[in-house]
């Protein structure tokens, strides 16, 4: 290997020039990318979420999962409402029975 003197090495580094070849459309493409990113950022969250969901619903497995999830949610909500209605009806029937058996309760009405 050759031994380089520091001054010789510094001179070679200073003489070294790199001229990168930049395409003519480089600046235009950069500004187009910046504009596209800004447009994406300025969009609201909900339209992007809706677009994402619609893109997924085209696939049968996602559509099937959504139908199953909707049915399970509907059945769960109906069950909770039925329990509430059943509890109210049970309380009303208890009161009616107590009123029919107890003569003092009948007089207060």
C-alpha positions in Angstrom: 0.0 0.0 0.0 1.1 3.5 -0.7 1.5 5.9 2.2 -0.1 9.2 1.5 1.1 12.5 3.0 -1.7 14.4 4.7 -1.2 17.4 2.4 -1.4 15.2 -0.7 -4.6 13.5 0.6 -6.2 16.9 1.4 -5.3 18.2 -2.1 -7.0 15.2 -3.7 -10.1 15.6 -1.6 -10.4 19.2 -2.5 -10.0 18.5 -6.2 -12.7 15.8 -6.1 -15.9 17.1 -7.5 -19.2 15.3 -7.7 -21.8 16.6 -10.1 -25.0 14.6 -9.6 -27.3 14.3 -12.6 -30.8 15.7 -11.7 -33.6 15.0 -14.0 -35.3 18.1 -15.5 -38.7 17.2 -13.9 -37.2 16.7 -10.4 -38.4 20.0 -9.0 -41.9 19.7 -10.5 -42.3 16.1 -9.1 -41.2 17.2 -5.7 -43.8 19.9 -5.6 -46.5 17.5 -6.8 -45.6 15.1 -4.0 -45.8 17.9 -1.4 -49.2 19.1 -2.7 -50.5 15.5 -2.6 -49.4 15.0 1.0 -50.9 18.3 2.0 -54.2 17.4 0.4 -54.2 14.1 2.3 -53.5 15.9 5.5 -56.2 18.5 4.9 -58.9 15.8 4.4 -61.1 15.1 7.4 -60.7 11.9 9.4 -64.2 10.6 8.8 -64.1 10.6 5.0 -60.8 8.7 5.1 -62.3 6.2 7.6 -65.4 5.7 5.5 -63.2 5.2 2.4 -61.1 2.7 4.2 -64.2 0.7 5.3 -65.8 0.8 1.9 -62.5 -0.5 0.4 -62.6 -3.4 2.9 -66.3 -4.3 2.5 -65.7 -5.3 -1.1 -64.0 -8.4 0.3 -66.4 -11.1 1.3 -64.7 -12.0 4.6 -65.0 -8.4 5.9 -68.6 -8.1 4.7 -69.5 -11.3 6.5 -67.8 -10.2 9.7 -69.7 -6.9 9.6 -73.0 -8.7 9.2 -72.2 -11.1 12.0 -71.1 -8.2 14.3 -74.3 -6.3 13.4 -76.5 -9.2 14.2 -74.8 -10.0 17.5 -75.1 -6.3 18.5 -78.8 -6.2 17.6 -79.5 -9.4 19.4 -77.6 -8.2 22.5 -79.5 -4.9 22.5 -82.9 -6.6 22.1 -82.1 -9.0 24.9 -81.2 -6.1 27.3 -84.5 -4.3 26.4 -86.5 -7.5 26.9 -84.9 -8.0 30.3 -85.9 -4.5 31.3 -89.5 -4.9 30.0 -89.8 -8.3 31.7 -88.6 -6.9 35.1 -91.2 -4.0 34.8 -94.0 -6.5 34.0 -93.0 -8.8 36.8 -93.1 -5.9 39.3 -96.5 -4.8 38.0 -97.9 -8.4 38.3 -96.6 -8.6 41.9 -98.4 -5.4 42.8 -101.6 -6.6 41.2 -101.4 -10.0 43.0 -100.7 -8.3 46.3 -103.7 -6.0 45.7 -106.0 -8.8 44.8 -105.1 -10.8 48.0 -104.8 -8.0 50.5 -108.2 -6.2 51.2 -106.5 -3.2 52.7 -104.5 -2.6 49.5 -107.7 -2.7 47.5 -109.3 0.0 49.7 -106.4 2.4 49.1 -107.0 2.4 45.4 
